[in-house]
Amino acid sequence: MSTPHPEQNAPDQVHPYAQPAHPQQTYPHQPYPHPVQPAAPSGWNSSTVHDPLMPSDFSGWFQRSIAIVRQHFTQLAIVQFLPVIANAVYLVMLGNLAVDQFTGAMAVAQANAAAARSGAFDPAAVQPGADQLATLSPGFLVTYAAIFLFGVAAAAVSYCVIIRNASGRRTSAVDALPVAMKRYPPLLGWTLLGVVLTYLGMILLIAPGVYLLVALLVPLAGVVVVERAGIGRCFVLTRGRFWATAGRVAIMMLVVWGYGVVVALIAGLIGVGLGMTVGVTVAVTAGAIIASLLSLPAFVYIAATMVVTYAELRAHDTPGVTTSTLAAELAR
């Protein structure tokens, strides 16, 4: 007969270390608050936030402009080469004209001084020989025309190069030339009209000229080259975005002006050094050529900034527009 275990058949005993159970507390169900995401600017969606040409704010505008200069500098420098050369010719002519005027003024001053010492000075007989209208001579007019024609062509080609490369289609300046030349005649005509209107606005009243410069000339190349539209489309794009566009143009001009000051100092120092050895005329010519070549990055930066500014205007005007949209419009 087995002996039962002492714990068997024993009355229930409370464990000496057992703790009374705590009543379960209930909490009202409240969802965790989610952080509020800032709303995207008008005309923006998830497909355009990281677009290579479509900035969502001023910082994106500046960063994209610099990125284009860094990534496509060689091709854009080739595009801007002819306008730079035309500008160099203009600066050489202007510099030599200044030297001639200075030399003529010095000769007149010396002749006046000699006549005064001899007692035969006649103010009506000895006048300065510098022609104040020399900048309207045929040579200068041809140079102005070359700068304008090459500049408009460079703008058209720059739009094609930047937009196609940004869309993933590797394009050189030579590849972009046929497409750009199809848009060149209307762009030339609209640009000429825009320049005349802006110039008249500057003469009559400063404010209308500034308005036309921003609202008309800034997006004009994109409107004609990409959209195949006319001058009226420029005012539609900048409507409601005038001050934002004007601010970006002001920053661009400030950057270009600061860079131009540095270039002028470098060219001036080189010119002074050459003037002591090879003569004033050669020094002025060399300085003008050096200044023009050193200004090439500024031309490239302006082209990049104009394209990004136009892309930003398109993004705000038509939601969903991307770089691929612009590239498709170019290919029409």
PyMOL commands that set and color helices and strands:
alter all, ss='L'
color gray80, all
select helices_A, chain A and resi 58-71+73-79+81-118+134-136+138-166+173-204+206-225+231-238+242-275+280-294+296-317+323-330
alter helices_A, ss='H'
color red, helices_A
deselect
rebuild
show_as cartoon
